[in-house]
Amino acid sequence: MTEQNPELIAGRYQLVERIGQGGMGRVWRGVDQQLFGREVAVKEILFPPGMEDADRSTLLGRFAAEARAAVTLSHPGIITIHDVVEHQGAPVIVMEFIRGQSLAAAIRGQGRLPVRRVAEIGAAMLDALAEAHEGRIVHRDIKPDNVLLTKDRVVLTDFGIAHLADATTKLSHSGIVIGTPQYMSPEQLEGKRPTPANDLWALGATLYHAVEGEPPFEAEGLHALAVAVFTRPHRPPVHAGPLAPVLEALLTKDPEQRVGATEAAGMLASVLRSFPARDDAAAEPGPDHEHKPGRGPAPDAATEHAPPSVPPKPRKPPKASTPGAPHEPTVLDSGSTPAGPLPRVPDQDPVRDHHPVPDPDHVPDEPSVPGEHSVPVEHSVPDRPPVPDRDPVRDQTPVPDRPTGPPPVPAPTLPTEDLVWPGTTAEMETGEPKPVRSRALTRRSVVLGAALATLAAGSALTWTLSGDDKTPGGGKAAGGAAAGSAVTVVIGVDAPLTGGMSSMGLGIRNSADLAVKTANKKRLVPGVKFEIKSLDDASDPAKGQANASGLVSDAKVLGVVGPLNSSVARTLVPLLAQADLVNVSPGNTAPETTLGPDWATGTKSRPYDTYFRTVATDVDQGPFAARYLHAEGGKSKLYVIDDKSLYGTGLTAGFMTEFKKLGGTVVGAEQVDDGQADFSDLASSVRASGADAVYFGGYYDTAGPLSKQLKEAGVDIPLMGGDGLFTDAFLTSGPKADGDLAVNIGVPAEKLAGGADFLARYREAGYTDGADWYGPYAYDATWSIIEAVKSLVAANGGTLPRDARAKMQQAVSRLAFDGVTGRVAFDEYGDTRNRGLTVCSVTGGRWTTVTSGAAPS
């Protein structure tokens, strides 16, 4: 078909004009001559060149069956397919013609969209997806191009077409993946049989793009992009506000742990309820609209300087305006899935510098066509085995502070009514669709939704703390407890109690429990009995978010200890902060949690006034390493290398500033690419520079091979890095690592002033899980909450005030006491003033402690 010689399709559909072309199809505006010239959209599917006749025939049969199944879908949020025909050996789909614009076009024209509008779009898309999943149809290519916006509709396109690319690649064995990696789930990139969970991930990626103005994953080149989806967390949302927890839940890498459609719908409904009522003419304010600070929710959470994943401080709702939207005919482009599995690659870095990916299929002079970013992706990911989730962990285990996804753990048992679709392939293939879409929320969904709604609205909670005596009524409320009764104060603990980091998580829980038992035994706060409520986050941000809701809804919880992981902090801390629930972490070291998103540029801003921590942060690692190498290591000439990550560049920036201040010289500075395997040229440069040592900012999977190749090239000098190197995996990836060094945040228990006594009491209490590193910091974090409660009771005449939760932040901020880790006190940002770090060395193929000390002030 050509524009010069438009054809009559199936004897009735007259082509009028071509309105777009994408990776797998060409779209025309046409008229149905048998229905009085009704406008239709005609999509001509383009087969890949060189396809064999047998494959073409098989594909055509499969595709026709798929498309005809989609014809049965009837929903205002799903594009109507009028007809499926064959023309010149290729399938043609005839659909309703929609005048409007795609979500992709809206983003290109307006930038990021207001939070409320994105939540409305998400709710409409979820409803349409639920209809499709009930009909046992998985879309597989949800993305902004395939979402059409009209005045009164949000329409999903391309149902029934996604099988085409999947079948095409599998039949041709071409080794090509056709799709849009920015929106494809990890399991879809692996080539696993699709389930509704695929669509939910893509929905999350699409909503993220809409509210943030950019996709959740982006990298230089398609291979790097696929690696990012597999191994790293999405970049923290800055403008999503109350929508951030929904995005976190949808973008959970493990499909078994990913939120279901029903619960996601409840969360979106809670977000929408947080906005003030408006008439149909009202709309969201633009992203640059100024807000005045206040305590109510932010109707439009889009602000340029909000911290990652942080709903901004509640603000006064501004007047709304409706963004303009040009009307253009848009129809769908073909969906797609990969031909075969992309092998998993080692976990790398959770937060990368973000570079736009070139759009290889964009036609700027034509109208926006859904699917225009669907491009072939070569199978070029090296066949490397998976490695554990990586966070900077200080114990011979994966690093906990920057996890890219939860370790493999059993999926939680959920009520069957929470499920929108069976989670297994076998269930997908049965003839009996088991789930039924439920318009009503389950009890679990209602509780979570109600908690989110309360948080988003900034509502005050009423605290009623029951006494523990056995008298009828359970005693009096706090502030008026009867003599002899004890008010129960609960301290929440969020930590990974299962999975690859459970040894550290259990150590945190046990240490908190020891602190509580010690306080109760000493009757530290007369009239108050302390308990802990420990919740397992399994290093999974989605679970951390759910745990936050559960802790907020428990009126007896006056403080929370945890989390261990920075990725969990991104979902847990904002919800606790909005509920004025004080939170003290013994392990999260990401600077932005206390210093704000612009800390690296020298601009500090405290995003959560209820958040504190008892450990140092990544900001301290570089300067501490510089002092060690210059003063104790006697090194004066350093070669500095980083992996371009936010973590890596932050370390090297701090290191170089301090090293130069001490009189040292940086004789060379380089950056390496993610996944780079050959460092021969770099080794030559280091050797020629005469450097005494190499400082590396990044993670073990790059540092290990780099160290090995430096030694093999005769560069017999130590390589030093941060806690991203402090894992057993570094030792195996760099077998010649003896003499290499790493800074670890914190000090081992046995080297602390109160460490010996703590370890003795820990063992006496019968705890078996290790607490050598994080235990003392968890004990002091718990004791901070206990001391704060003590101060409130003392200031209130011996009883706990009714508004105790709201007063805890000020009480914690004023603390100063001698703990296991030393003097416990917090600065104006909530960071500990006692910032201990430790240098560790590889000796005999094992990590050993060299020296500990305080971070430079």
N, C-alpha and C positions, 0 to 999 in steps of 0.2 A: 504494500500500500504506500502511496506517495501523496503528498499534498497537491501535486499537479494533477494526479489522476486518482481522485478519491473513489473508492469502490463501494459497492452495495454489499453489505455483509449479510449472509443468510437470507438474501432476497428481501430484506426489510430495513436494515439499519444503514442509513446513508451517512457517510462521514462528511463532516463539514470543515473542521480544522483540527490540526494537531495542537494539543495544549500542553504537552510535556513528554519527556522521555527519561526514564531512569535506568537502573542497572539491568533490569530483567523485562522491561515492558515499554510499550509506546501507548500513549493515551490520546484519545480523540474525543472531541465533542461531536455528537451525531444526533440524528433525528430518527425516530421510529416511524416509518412511513405507514405502518399499519395501525398506528394509534394516533392519528391526527397530528403527526409531526411533533410528538412529545420529545423533548430534549433528553438525551441519554449520554452517558459516558461509556466509551467503548475502549476496552483495554486489550491490546494485542500483545500476547506473551511472546517474548523473543527467546528462542532456544539458543543455548551456547553453540558457537560454530564447531563443526567437526563432529557433532554427535552422530553416533551410528544409528541406522534406521531402526534396528530392534529396540535400542534404548529409547529412541524417540516415540515409538509406538507404545511401549510400556508406560513411559512417562505420561503420554497423552491420556491413556486410560485411567491412570491414577489421579491425574489432575482433574479430569472431568468428574470423577466420583467425588473428589474433595469439594470442588466448586459447587456441584449440585447439592451436596450436603449443606453447604453454607446458604443455599437458596432458602432452606427451611427456616433459617433464623428470622425472627420478626421482632424487632426492637427498635425504638426510635434512636438509640445510640449506636446502631449497627447499620452500615450502608446496605441498601436493598439491592440485591442482585436480581435483575430481570430475566437474564437468559445466559446460557453457556453454550457456545457453538464452536465449530471447527472451521477454520478458513485457511486454505492452502497448507494443510497439514499441521497447523498450529492452533492452540486454543485461543478463543476470544471470549471475553467476559463483557456483558452488557449490564451496566449498573445505572442507578439513579444519578442524575447530574445535580451536583450540589454547588450552589453559588455561595462562596464564603472564602475562607482562607485556612490553610493548614496551621496547626500550632507552630510548626517550624517557621512558617512565614511570619507569624505573630511575634515570635522570639527575635527573628532577624530584624523586624521593623521596630519593635518596641524595647528590645533588650529583655531583661528579666521581667516577669509578670508579677503583679501583686499577689500576696499570699492567699487572700481570700479567693481570688479568681482561680488560682491554681488548685486550691482545695475543691472548688466547685467542679472544675474540669476532672479532677481525680475521682470525685464521687460519681460523676456521670460515667466515666470510663469503667469504674468498678462494677457498676450496675450492668453495663453492657457485657463486660467480661463474664459476670455471673451467668447471664443468659446463655452465652456461648458455651461456657463450661458445662452447664446443665445439658446442653445438646452434644456434649462430648467432642467439642471442637476447641482446639488450642490455637491461638492466633500465631504465635511464634515470632512476630516482627512488630511488636508495639514500639513506636517511636514517634517523635513529634511530626514527622512527615505523614504519618498514617492516622493522624487525629485532625478532623476537620471541624472548624468552628463557624457556626452560623449565628444569627441573632438569638435563636432560642434552642439550638441543639449543639451537642458535642457528639460527633459521629466517628466511630472507628471504621476504618476501611481495611481492605485486603483479607478479610476472612475467607478461608478456603483456598488461599493461594500459596500459603507458606510452604505447603508440601512440595511445591514445584522445585524450588532450589534444592531442598533436601534430597528429593528423588533424583534430580539432575546430577548432583555431585556424586551420589552413591552409585548411580548407574554408570557414569563415565569413568569413575575411579581416577579422577583428575588430580586429586590431592589439593583441591581448592575449596576454601570455605567462602560461601557467598552469604553476606549478611551485613549487619551494621554493628560492629563490636562494641561501640559506645553503649549500646542498650541490650546486649546479649548477656545472659547469665553465665556464670562459670560452667555449669553443667551443660548448657547449650553449646558453648564453645568446645566442650569435650566431645560433642557428638552424641550425647545420651538421648534416649527417646524423650520427646518433650512431654511435659506435664503442665498443668495450670500454674505451677510455681514459676515456670519460665516467664509467663505473662506478668506475674506479679513483680518479679525483678524488673522487667522492662518497663512496667508502669512506674516503679520507683525511679528508675533512671530518667524516664520521660518527665515526670513531675519535678525531679531535681533540676533538669535542664531548664524547665520553664521558670522555676522560682529563683534559680541562681544565675541564669543567663548563659550557662555552659554545662556540658555533660559532667557526670560525676567522675569519669575517668578520661584522661587525655594524655597523650604522650607523643613523642616524635616517631612517627611511623606506625604502621598497623601491627607489626610484630610486637613492638614495645607496648602498644595499647592492649593487646591480648594478654601479655604478661601482667600488666597492671590489674586487669580484671581478675585474673587468677590469684594474684599474690598479695595485693595491697588493698587496704581499705579505701573507699572512695574519699575524695578530698572533703574535709569537713564543710558542711553547708554554713554559709555566713548570713544569708538573708532569709532563710526559711522560717525563722521564728518558731511558732507553735507547730509548724509542719515538720520540723526536723525529726521528732521521734517517729513519725510515719515513714519518712524516707529511710531512717536507720533500720526500721523493722522490715521494709520491703527490700532493702539492699543487703540483707544478710546472705553471706555466700553459701552457706549450707541450706539446700532447699528444704530439708526436713525441719530446720529451725526457723525458716522464713515465716513471717506472719501470713495467716490465711485471709481470704477475701472478706469474710464476714467480720473478722476482727479489724481488718484494715478499714472497712467501711465505717465501723463504729468509731475508730480513731479519727477519721476524716470528719465524721459528724460532730465529734467533740471540738475539733478545730473550728468548724463553721459556727458552732454555737458560741464560741468565744468572741465572735464579732458582734457588734451592735446591730440591731435590726435596721433594715434599710428598705426603701421602696424600690421598685423596679428601675427607676431612673438613676439610682445611685450606683456608684462603682467604687473600686478601690483607688486610693491615692497612688500617684506615680511613685516610683522608687526613690526619687530625690526629694520627696516631700518632707519638710521639717516637722519634727515632733517635739513636744515639750515633755520633759521627764515627769513621771508620776508613778503610781503603784498599780494602775489598771493595765489590762492587756494591750498589746500593740496590735491594732487592727491591721496595719501593714508592717510586717516585721522586716521589711527590706531596708537595711541600713548599711552604709558602706563600711562601717568600722565595727560591726558586731562581731564577737568572738565566734570561733567555729562551733557549729551545732548549738548555738546559744539563742534561745528566744530572748530578744532584747528586753530590757526593763520595761514593764508595762507603760504605755504612753496614752496620752489623750487622743481619741480618734479624730483624725482630720476630716475636713470635707472631702467628698469623693468626686472624682471625675472619670468619665468613661473614655478609655483610650480608643483612639480611632483605629479602625481596622479596614483596610482596603478590601473590596470584594473582588475576588478573582475565582474563576472556576478551577477547582482542584479535585482531582480524583487520585485513586491509589496507585501505588507501584507495587511490584511483587514483593512478597515477603520471602524469607529465606532462612535456612539453617545450615550448619556445617555438614560437610560430607563425612568427616570422621573426627576422632578425638585429637584435639591439640594437647600434647603432653603437658602435665603440670610441671611447673618450674619452681626453683627455690624461692621461698618468700623473701622479699627484698625490703622495700621501704614504704611505710604507710603514707607518708606525705611527700609527694614529689613536686618539683617545679613544674608548672603546667604550660605546655606548649600546644598551640592549636594544631590539629591534624588537618592536612590539606584535604579539601573536598574533591576527590578525583572524578566525581560524576555530576558536578553542578553545572547547570547551563544558565548563566546569569541573565541571558536575554529572553528566557522563556518563563512562563508562570511557574510558581512553585508546584512541584509534583511530588506527592508522597513517595518515598522510596528512592529519592535521587541520591542518597548517600549509600545505597546498597552496592558494595563493590567487592570484587574478588579479593580474598585474603590468602596469600600463599601460606602453606604449612611450613613455616621456617623456624618454628620454635624448637630449640634443641631438645632432644629426648633426654631429659634429666629427671631424676626421681624427685618426688615431693619432699619437702623438709618440714619440720614442725613450725607451727605459728611462731613468728619471731617478734619478741619484745626484748628490750634490754634487761635481761634477767641476770641477777648476780650470783646464781647458783648453777651449777653445771647443767643448765636446762635452757630452753628457748627464752629469749629476752622478753619480759612482760610489758615494757612500757610503750611499745609501738606495735601491737598485734595487728595483723592484716586480716584476721578472721579467726573464728574459734577453732580450737583443735577438734578432731573428730570425737564427738561424744554422742551417747544415745539421745535421740530426740525425746523431748519431754512428752509425757502422756497427757493428751488434751481430751476434753470431752468430744465425743464424736460429732456433736452438733456444731463445734467450732470449724469443722472441716468443710471446705467448699468442694473439694475433689479428692479422690483417693490419692495418696502420695506414692503409689508404686505403679510400675509399668504393668504388672499383671492385672491390677484393678482397672487400669486404663483400657486394657484390651478386652475386658469382658463385655458381654452384651448387655449387662444390667448396670446402668449407671447408679452407683450407690448413693452419692450425696444428693441432697435436695437443697437448693438455695434457700436460705432462711432469711426472711426480712427482719425477724426479731433477733436481738443480740442474746448470746448466752450470758449466764451469770458472770463468767470470767470477763467477757467483753464489756458487759455493763459496768463492772467494777473499774476496769481499766479506763473505759471511756469517761466515766464519771470523774475519776481522779484527774485525767487529762483536762477535762472541762473545768474542773475546779482550779487547777494550776493555771490554765490559760486565762481564766477570768480574774486571777489574783484574789480570789475570795479568801476571807479570813476563816480559819478553822476553829472550832470550839473544842477545847481540850478538857476532857473529863477523865481524870486518873482515879481508878477505883482502888480502894484499900484492899489489903489482902486478908483482913480478918474474916472469920467465918460467920459474922453476924448477918442477919437478913439485910439484903441490900448491898452487901459487899463493902461496907464502909463508906466514908464520905469522900467528896471530891477533894483534890489537892487544894491546899489553902485552908481547909477546914476539917482535916482528918481528925477522927476521934483519938483520944489518948490511947496509946497502946497499939494502934493500927499503923501499918506501913504503906506508904504510897509506892507503887511499882513504877519505876522509870526504866524504859527499855532502850537499849543502845543497839541500833541496827548494825550488822556487819555484812558488807557485800564483798565477796571474794570468790575466786575460782576454786570451788570445792570438789569439782570433778574435772577430768581432762588432763592435758599435759602439764598444766601449772598447778595442779591440785596440792602438791607438797607445800608450795609456798602459801597457797590459799588456806590450807588447813592450819599452817603455822600462824597465820594472821588470826584466824578464828580462835584458835586455842589461846593465843596470847591475849586477845580481848576477853575471853572467858576467865583467864587467870586474873586479869585486872579487876573484873567485876567481883569475882569471889574474894579477892583480897580486900576490896572496899567494903563488901558486906561483912566480912569477918571482923574487920577493924571498926565497924559501925561508923564509917567515915562521915556519913551524912545521916544524922539521927532522923528517924521517921521516913527514910527512903530506902527501899530495897531495889537493887539494880539487877537487871537481867539482860541477856543478849538475845537478839533475834538474827540468826545468821542465814543468809540467802546466797545461793550458788549462782554466780553469773557465768561460769564455765568460760571465762574470757570472751564472752559474746556480748557485743553492745546491745543487741535487742533484749537479751535477758537482763542486762543492767537497767535498761529503761523500764521493763516490767517490775523489776525489784524496787526501783525508785517509787513507782506508783503504789506498790504494796506497803512500803515503809511510810510514805506520806499519809496513807489512809489509816494507819494505826496511831491513834491519838496518844498512846503511851510512849511512842518513840520520840525522844528529844535530841538525838544525835545519831550520826551514822559514821562508822569507821570503814574506810575503803574509798574507792576500789584500788586494786593493784595495777590494773592496765589503764593506760591513757585512752585507748579506744573506747573502753567501757565508760570512762569518765565523761566522754563527749555526750553520752546519752543520759547518764545518771545524774551528773552534777547539776545541769540546768533545771531539771524537775525538782530536785531537792531545794535548790536556791529559790525557786519561785514560791515554794511552800514555806520559806524561812526555816528550813530544817538544816541545822548546822552539820557540816561534813568535814571530817579530818582524815586525810589519806596517808597511809604509811608506805605507799609505793608508786603512785603516779608521779612521773617526773617531767611531763610535757610543760614547757614554760607558759604556753598560752592560757592554761587553766587559771593561773594566778596573775599573769602579766598582760593578758590580752593578745589579740592576733598580730599586733604590730610591734611586739617586743624586740624582734630582730633589727628593726630600724631605729631602735632607741626610744620608741614611744610606748610607755607602759600605761595600762589602764586595767584596773581590777574588774573582771567581768562578774564575779560572784562574791558578794561580801560574806556569804556563809561558808565559803570553802577555805580550808586550811590544809597544810600538810606538814608532816614531821620529818620529811627527807629533803635533801637538796634537789636541784633540778638540772636539766641538761645545760643550762646556762653556765653552771659551775665546772663542767667537765673539762673544757678546753683550757681555761686558765690554770686549773689544778695540774693538768698534764704539763703545761708549759713550765710551771714552777719546778715540778719534779725533774724534768729533763735538763733544765738549765742549772738548778742548784745541786741536786743529788746525783743526777746522771752525768753532769759535766759536759753537756752538749751545747755547742754554740752555733752550729750551722744545721738548719733543718730544711728538709724538702717536704712540702705540704701538698697533700692530695685529698680530694673528696669525690663523692659519687653523685654530686649535683642535687642530692636530696635536701629538703629543708633541715632535716636532722644533721646531715653531714656538713652542709655549708655553715650551719650554726656553730658546730663544733670547731671547724677550722677558723672561722672568723674570730671566735673568742680566743682560740689558741694563739693565732698570729699576733693579735693585739697585745696579749700578755707577754708573749715571747720577745717581741720587739721592745716592749717597755722594760724588760729585764736586761736588755743589751744584746740579745741574740739576733742572728741574721737568718732570714728566710732566703735560701739560695735558689729556690725554685718552687713554683706552684702550678699544679695541673688538676684537671678534672677528668674523670673516667666515665665511660658510659655504662648504663645499666646492662648487665649481662655480658660485658666485655670479657673476653677470655685471653687475649694476647696482650701482654704487657712488656714485650721485648724492647720496643722503642723507649718506653717509659723507664725501664730498667737501665738502659744505656744513658739516658739523661740524668738519672739519679747518680749513677756511677761517676759521670763526668763532672757533676756539680761539687763533688767533695763533701757531701752532706755527712754529718755525724749520725743522723737518725732520720726516719721518715715518720711524719704524723699523718694519719689517715682518718678522715671524717666519713663514716659510713658504717656498713654492716659486714658481718663475717663472711658472707658468701662471695663478696668481692675482695675483701681484705685477705682471705686465706690464699687464693690463687696468686694475688699480688705479692704476698710475702714469699711464697714458694718460688716464684719466678725471679724475684730480686735476689734471693739466696743462690739460685741456680746460675744467675748471671755474675756471680762474684761480688754482689753488693752485700757484704757481711756486716750490716748495721741493723739495729733493732727497728721494728715497725711498732708504733704505738697508736692506739685509738681509744674510743670511748667504750661505753658498756655494750654497744652493738657488736663488739668483738668477743665479749666475755661469755662464750658458750663453748660446749664441747665440739660443736660443729666447726668452729674455727680451727680447732686442733686437727680435725680430720681433713678439712679442706686445705690446710697448710701444714703438711707433715714436717716441715723444717722450721717450725715456729718457735723453737726454743730461743729464749732471749727477747721475744716480742712482749709487748706490754699493753695493758688496758686499764683505764680508769673505771672503777665501779662506784656507783652512788651508794653511800652508806658506809658503815663500819661493821665488821663482824662482831657478833655478840661478845665473844671472849676478849675483845680488845676495848670494850666499853667500860667505863668506870663502874657501872652497876651491872655489867654483863654477867659476871660470875654468879652473883646472887640470883639474878633473873633466871639463868639456865638451871641453877639448882632447884629453884621453886617450880620451874616448868616441869622438870623431870619428876619432882616429888608429887606433883599433881597428877602424874600418870599419862601425860601427853607424850606421844611417840613421834609425831610428825615434826620435821625439823623446823626450828625457829631461829637458826643461827644468824640469818641476815635480816629478814623482815620482822621477826618476832618482837624485838625490842622497840621498833618504831610503831608497831601495831599496839603494843602495851601502852606506850606513851600517848598515842592517839586516843585510846580509850580512856586513859587517865585524864586527858584534857577535858573530855566530856564530863567525867565524874567530878572533876574539880570545878567546872563551870556550874554544874547543878548545886554543888556545895555552896558556892558563892551566892547563888540566887536564893537558896533556902536561908542562908545567914542574913541576907539583906531584906528578907520578907518576914522577919520575926520567927524563924524556925519552921516555916511551912513553904511548900513549893507554890509559887504564884500561878494563877490560872493561865496567864499568858507566857508561861515558861518558854515555850518553843520560840516565840518571837524575841525573847530576851537572851537566848543562848549565844547568839553571834557576838554581842557585845561582851558577854561574860568570857567567852573563849579568847577574844582578841586582847583582853586585859591580863591573861594568865602569865605567870612566870613561876616555875617550880623546878625542882631537881628531879629528873626522871632517870630511867634506865640509860637513855642515850646521852645524858648530860642535862644542861639547862634547857628547859622547854619554854619557848616563848615565840611569838609570831610577829613578823613585820607588818607594815601597812598594807601589803598585798596578800597576806595570809601565808607567806612562806616562812619556814622555820629560820630562826636566827642562828641555830646551831647546825651548820651545813657540813656534815662530815662526808668525806670521800676516801677511797682506798685505791692504791695502785697495786695491780696484780701482774705477775710475770709467768710466762710459760717456762717451766723447769721440768725436764725429764718427761715432756709430753703432757704435763698437767698444769693447771692454774694454781699458783701459790700466792699468798699475800706477801707483799713487799713492805708497804708502809701505809699508814692512815693519817689523816689530818683534816684540818678545816679548810673550806673553800676560801680563796682570797676575798677580802672584804672590799 
